């Protein structure tokens, strides 16, 4: 996977590579009922992604996840995914 390229081909390749993670993450985040549970779900989804693929791929995954949430009519969740920051080292 190319390092953080965001051209159309790279985004399409990443979308294909992470299709399961995107579907699960969007479903999980979309199912939350409050801002607290949404924040926890975002932390869990991004944390699990980091464990599987590393921090380097996370930026691209966040963009794809936010696009998918936006497409599903969840603009607040999409914004929170892009703004989320892990605390600690």
LINVEN-V916723 format. One record per helix or strand of 3 or more residues. SS is the DSSP state (@ for helix, = for strand). FROM is the first residue (numbers start at 1). TO is the last residue. Records with the same first field share a line. If there is no record, write none. Layout:
# LINVEN-V916723
SS=FROM-TO / FROM-TO
This chain:
# LINVEN-V916723
@=8-17 / 19-30 / 35-53 / 55-71 / 75-83
